[in-house]
C-alpha cells in the first residue's frame, strides 16, 4: 500500500507501507521531518501532520490524549493528527497528509 506526503515546499513524496505500520515510522523512513521525540508515546506533538480532508473522516477518531497533544502543535487545524497515532491498514491505501511548514526535525541538525 502507499501513503503520500506533501512537504512544505509542495513536493509530493510517496512511500510504501504495510498494514500495521504507523504513519510516523513510514514518514521517517521516507525522510520526512517528523521528529517523533517521544517515540510514539503521545508525550509530544513533533509528528503533527495535516490529513487531507477527503481522508480525515476515514480515520478512527482521535483520543482525548491525542487531542490534548495537538493543542501544542504548531499550525494545528481541524484535520490535524499525530502521525504516531495513525496505524495504517488497507483501508488507508492512498492516504495523503501534509507536513506543516513549522515542522522541524532536530535529529537532522
N, C-alpha and C positions, 0 to 999 in steps of 0.2 A: 504494500500500500504506500501511498505518497502523502506527504504533507508539504505545504507551501508557505514559505516565509517571505514577507516583503520587508526589505530593510528601510532604514530612514532615508536612504538615497533613492528609493523606488525600485531597487533591484529585486527580482524575484528569484528565490533560491528554493529548489525542490529537493526533498530528502526522502529516502526510503525508510520505512518504519515497519515494525511488526506488531501485531496485536499484543497488548500488554506493556509496550514501551510507553514512557512518559514523553510528553512534548518537550520537556526540559532536556532530557537526555538526547533526543533526536536533534534539537536545536543546537545544543553544544557540539555534538558530533559534526554538524553542518557548518560550524564556525560562527554561529550567531552570537551576539553579545548578551547572552543570558547567563549571568554570573551564577545564580543559584547558591548564594553564600551559605544558606542553611542546609544545603543538600536535600531539599525536598521535605523538610520538616515543618514547613509553613511558619517559620520564625522570621522571615524577611519578605521583601517584595522585589528582589533583584531578578526574578524571572517573569516579570509582568509582560504580558502580550495583549494585543487588542485583536479579538477574534472578529473575523468578517461577519457582518450582520446575518448573512444567509446561513452561517454555521452556528451562531451563538445559541439559538434555541434548540439545537440538536444535542448540545452538551448537557450533562447532568447539572442540576442546579448547584451553584457554589455553596459550600458550607458557611455557617456563620463565622467560623475562624478564618476562612479564606476571604470573606467579605471584609472582615476587620483588617487583615493584612493589606488588602487593596486600598484601604484608606491611606496607607503610607506610600503607595506607588505614585511616582511622578507621572503626570498626564493621564491618570486613570479616567476612564469613561464608562458608559453603560455596558459596553461589551468587553470590558477588561476581565482578564482571568490570570491566574498564576499558572505558568506552564508546568510546574511540578505537580499540579493537581489534575491535569488533563491526561488521563490514561487512554491511550489510543486503542480503538477497536475497528473492525472492518466498516462499521457504520460511519466512521470518521475519515474514510479514504477520500483524499482531496481537501482535507481541512486547510483553510487559509487563515493565517494570522499575520499581523504587522508588528514589527519590533518598534516600540516608541523611540523617537529621536533622543529622548532623555536617557535611554538605556546605556549603561556603561559597564563594561566587564573589567574589573580591576585586575583580573588574572592576566590580562593582556598587556600590562604596562611593564 
